[in-house]
């Protein structure tokens, strides 16, 4: 029985978007693993930006630096 855990950040994902993620992952499991959709479990966990990171920085700080660098480069 496949179990997939999706982590998304708390950035206003709508219930419809979450349902689309679940449908997409279920379809992938059916197509790739030939699993019965009724036996698949898809869990979506919402996490705060500060709970994970990219390149050694919390995501919020990483994004701030990227935005700052982009605005400096366009000036």
C-alpha positions in Angstrom: 0.0 0.0 0.0 1.8 3.2 -1.2 2.0 6.1 1.3 3.2 9.5 0.1 3.8 12.5 2.4 3.8 15.9 0.6 5.2 18.8 2.5 4.1 22.3 1.4 4.8 25.6 3.0 2.0 27.7 4.5 1.6 30.0 1.6 -2.2 30.0 1.2 -2.6 26.7 -0.7 -6.3 26.4 -1.3 -8.3 23.3 -0.7 -8.7 22.9 -4.4 -4.9 23.0 -4.9 -4.4 20.4 -2.2 -7.0 18.2 -3.8 -5.2 18.6 -7.2 -2.0 17.5 -5.5 -3.6 14.4 -4.1 -5.2 13.5 -7.5 -1.9 14.0 -9.3 0.1 11.9 -6.8 -2.6 9.2 -6.9 -2.6 9.2 -10.7 1.2 8.9 -10.7 1.1 5.9 -8.3 -1.5 4.2 -10.6 0.5 4.9 -13.8 4.0 4.1 -12.5 3.4 1.5 -9.8 0.2 0.0 -11.2 -1.5 0.5 -7.8 -5.2 0.5 -7.1 -6.2 4.1 -6.3 -8.2 2.9 -3.4 -5.1 1.6 -1.7 -3.0 4.8 -2.0 -2.6 7.2 0.9 -1.5 10.8 0.3 -0.9 13.1 3.2 -0.2 16.8 2.9 1.7 18.5 5.8 1.8 22.2 5.9 5.1 23.5 7.3 6.2 26.9 8.3 8.9 28.5 6.1 11.2 28.6 9.1 11.0 24.8 9.6 13.2 24.0 6.6 15.9 25.5 4.5 17.8 25.8 1.2 21.5 26.0 1.0 22.0 26.3 4.8 19.5 29.1 5.2 15.9 29.1 6.4 13.7 29.4 3.3 12.4 32.9 4.3 15.9 34.2 4.5 16.9 32.5 1.2 14.0 34.1 -0.6 14.8 37.5 0.9 18.4 37.3 -0.4 17.3 36.1 -3.8 14.8 39.0 -4.1 17.4 41.5 -2.9 20.0 40.2 -5.4 17.4 40.3 -8.2 16.4 43.9 -7.5 20.0 44.9 -7.3 20.8 43.2 -10.6 17.9 44.9 -12.4 18.9 48.4 -11.2 
